[in-house]
Amino acid sequence: MNQPALLPFSLLVFLPACVALVIALPIIPRQREDLVRWIALTTTAIVFMLSVWLALPGGVTAGGVGFMLGEPDMQSVIKLPWIQSFGIEYLLGVDGISMPLVVLTTFLSMLSAAASWPITKHVKAYFVLFLLLETGMLGVFMSLDFFLFYVFWEVMLLPMYFLIGIWGGPRREYAAIKFFLYTLVGSVLMLLAILMLYFTSDLKLLSDEQLVAVHAVSPFMDAATIRSLPGPQHTFNLLALAAIGQLPESPFAAAQILGLSLETWAFLLLLIGFAIKVPIVPFHTWLPDAHVEAPTPISMILAGVLLKLGGYGILRICYPICPGAGLSLAWLVCGIGVLSMLYGAFAALAQKDFKRMVAYSSVSHMGYVMLGLGVWSAVAGQEYRWEYWAQGVNGAMFQMIAHGISSAGMFFMVGVLYDRVHHRNLEEFGGIFNRMPVYSGLAVAIFFAGLGLPGMCGFIGEVLVTLSSWNYSRLFASLSAFTVILTAGYILWAIQRVYLGAEYKGPHGEDLVPITRRELAIATPLVALAILFGIYPQGLFNYISPTVNKQCQTLAAWTRDVNDAVRLNGGIIEPQSATQQKTSPILDSAVLQP
Amino acid sequence: MNLAALLTSTFRDTLSTSMPLVRPEACLAVSIVLILLLRTLPLLKKLDSGLVALGGVCFALWYAWSDVRALPGSPWALVNVSAARVELFTGLLVYDSLTAYVRLLLMGFLVLYILFTKVSGIPDHEDGADFYTLMLGATLGMCLMASANHLLMIFMAVEMASVPSYVMAGLLKGRRTSSEAALKYAVFGAGAAGVMLYGVSLLAGVLGTCHLPSMALRLADLSASGGLETCGIILALGGLMMSVGLAFKLSAVPFHFWCPDVFEGAAAEVGAFLSVASKAAAIALLVRVAFGLGVGVDMGDAVAVLDSSNSTAMFQGVAPLHSQKVPDVVVDSQRLVALEDVRHFIVSLIGLLAAVTCTFGNLAAYGQTNIKRLLAYSTIAHAGYLMMPVAAGLAMAGINPQGSQAAIAAVAFYLGTYVFMNLGAFAIVAVLRNQLRSEEIASYAGLVRTSPGIVVAMAVVLVSLIGLPPLAGFVSKFLIFASLYQAISSGAERPMMILLLVLGGVNTVVSLFYYLRVVKVMTADPPPEQGRHAEIPMVSLSGAMITGIVFPVVFLGVFWSGLYVLAMLAGGMAS
């Protein structure tokens, strides 16, 4: 089977893990710490360059590996059988949603590896875990098989636990176990949802064209063979599951468990699982602890990449596979999005710890992502304007990338200060601008990006999300606009307390040396990207939009079909849409209008 | 029929039908005799009995593997394909895919186990002959447990597996805790055996037979004729009492009390044996009894065997008493319908035991400070997980045969991975004990500085026991949850299955704490000021052994197709 993408993409995912194994072997003596650091940094740099090469639109050759701009579907799909008895496959692929996140991951991993220089405890073990973590993250973004996705999802857990629990601050053990516990609860719920979807799915429900489109067929298994097999053909293929979930007679909507449709159960279980990772109020309490205790580079990874996994999961899995539940529970997703936005912002205002403040700002910013994903404004009115929804989802995607850059930058900036003065108390700072002018300039730039200043990356996502939510709910739109003021409040206040002021009076003032070249090399690209995406967002939208638009278009059309079916049947409601009818006020209004 | 004909028929049955299918057991028996004989000869006394045992077990492993290979449906089959189900020794034993699988598992485990005991140094040369004789004897009993088809055989097999274990628990003769462990184990075991024997006699008395398939037929008859209402209480009581014996072997709550004490008192080597081999045999026996009574088998060929050897069996006094009146043929589906109540009873019983065992084991493990006690409670918890798919499989028996097969395959797969996980954990404990002279978790503090390889191996094993990918424990748990969900979706015993699924998930989260605490102590805590330090490089005999045992935990977590095919073969007995 000719799969040109097989080698480069597999290398992208597994190179860090392979290098981790090599470092783990007792080849390199434990004393050669700098060698280990350089090996790890070089590996992450190679992986980054590989990902950029794969993402460059110029690299496309016919049937080759490069990224095809404007192509909404999955590309560079790799498909190898893994566990045949369950139809589990080694199925990787990228599209406009995952490719930017993959590059973000490799980019931030490289910067974090560089930011890990101050780590002096068990250097070897640290980088082994760090590289394993990178493999896990990349795997999640690229896997299209639910089982594989879950495996990669869990692979990230353990390295993260140790990275916080061993190299963290004073309360590291508490923070690490809390992180692990929360995420494991989410994972178990996700596993239940996976089982539900797997055992209800049946590839035979799809047409031959669909089977080809979702990469369910292979040279060994063409559509006719699939149909000739006895019994239902269950699948873990995410694309196939999405196609099945969007069928007019979706088996996920038809099956009932304890009075709710299976679709609703799966959506809720997955949503909680992903919301814990995002994190969304009220599942967010692990985040401030984990961030405060984690070492700086791990905070960067945590805020920059790990939080995006939740948003990615919702976008890639929840909505396409369970559209009916997504429609009827749109208010829930948007509501908790707005709630975390406000709660995170208010909590950030109240913090005395610099890092904790940044952590809560993450909660607040990720709320925009949830709101943008959840806006189902396509049905606000009778027109099924998928553009409105797509605007929100595009905004959410952009916000994820932008937040990845700005939050990693903010955590790094806090880390730079902490390395010098060994405290993070906002009350004891002041006057940093005089002592470290270059650093302060970069830091203020990054904080402005986080604030959402126009011309910086944070602005685009927030404004798109707020605009699109107006069509869905004016209340939510007003609240999210109001949050911008709160954000400005806590960020400006923090800048004032830390960087401005006459002179630094806190402890360890003599250690406030100017920014080093290594730190400069990490901070500059982040600031540059924050500005670049702020003034030229189209560069990113070229990747994101085709896929997002197509997904929104498909789901909007699906919504219209469902609603039309309800309307045509008059008083008789189809059994599968009965639950949607009951639980969805939006749908109700759409139906009642003539 | 005269005596000569009788003897001829017995002889023929034994030699041509039964003996070829018990070759692994025969190898074990021969090795036992060899080890004992070697002791009497002064010249050969120097010979290491461990090596003799290893040789015998290797032969047994080879035969067990060739039996599995010849199973119908096996992708490795050569020419001779064995029958799916054969009754041996006039119905006392049964040979089917589960028998073959569990025997292969036990023999494979024994090979690893003997190597492990050779490396860890317990037993020493002096005790070796005793120890290996007992161990092989107990394993012989476990093989019989996995193939028992008759209540008397069940009882004898359980005793045969237990009695040597009592002695093994007291192997460290000088230590009071070891003797205490042996005594507790023996007393508890004797009590459980007594209750079980009482249950067996109640069942046999009401049903008039001890032969499991015939008992199922009688139960079906009774149920069809409404007879269950009159003698249902006695049958239920008999079933409950019998489950006491099984629960004791499984260390299921509330018959688990021996387990932590015995594990703590006995050497880690003995703990490994009890927690893996004994558990595997016990769960196989549970499947036997549950499916034997709740589903029964198509008696077509079994009857033929019985008829041909009928008089022989009568003569020996262990005859299935009913065999004269089998001919009123109960069709397969009718029998399954008639046994619905029986299945409901057994599923509820196993499900309840599983739920309580799993939850209790995990909660009690939380407070442990001794690693062997912790592993004992972990073993208890895993017994709970292992019982869940048995309940699910039985619940699906009449509704979804494929699901039933998958459930038993889940059990078989779990056992296959459990061998490496638990043997790995105990091996690490034993190796560390040799250097630290301690089995307290606190004494492992800061171990990562001196023996990083061991810590990684232990972390792999413990995380696999939690059930996180990409390790083997995750796949096992995934399969268990999958079979529970299949039972739910096919509508079999829904409330119980939902309860088990939810509890399984909750327990996975709960178990995180105590497994991870051990890893945390090893990695994050500072090493003790005084006291011993363990330095075990991975490039050493112990290091290689541990790597060899722990590597499959990772390997089977990623490439589990092969083992799953084997497990599905084993599950074939349920469909």
Chai-1 contact restraints between the chains, C-beta under 6 A:
chainA,res_idxA,chainB,res_idxB,connection_type,confidence,min_distance_angstrom,max_distance_angstrom,comment,restraint_id
A,I83,B,S561,contact,1.0,0.0,6.0,A-B,restraint_1
A,S85,B,Y564,contact,1.0,0.0,6.0,A-B,restraint_2
A,V151,B,P469,contact,1.0,0.0,6.0,A-B,restraint_3
A,V151,B,P470,contact,1.0,0.0,6.0,A-B,restraint_4
A,E154,B,L468,contact,1.0,0.0,6.0,A-B,restraint_5
A,E154,B,P469,contact,1.0,0.0,6.0,A-B,restraint_6
A,G165,B,A524,contact,1.0,0.0,6.0,A-B,restraint_7
A,I166,B,T523,contact,1.0,0.0,6.0,A-B,restraint_8
A,I166,B,A524,contact,1.0,0.0,6.0,A-B,restraint_9
A,L184,B,V509,contact,1.0,0.0,6.0,A-B,restraint_10
A,L184,B,L512,contact,1.0,0.0,6.0,A-B,restraint_11
A,V185,B,V509,contact,1.0,0.0,6.0,A-B,restraint_12
A,V188,B,G505,contact,1.0,0.0,6.0,A-B,restraint_13
A,V188,B,T508,contact,1.0,0.0,6.0,A-B,restraint_14
A,L195,B,F481,contact,1.0,0.0,6.0,A-B,restraint_15
A,L195,B,A482,contact,1.0,0.0,6.0,A-B,restraint_16
A,L195,B,Y485,contact,1.0,0.0,6.0,A-B,restraint_17
A,F199,B,Y485,contact,1.0,0.0,6.0,A-B,restraint_18
A,F199,B,S489,contact,1.0,0.0,6.0,A-B,restraint_19
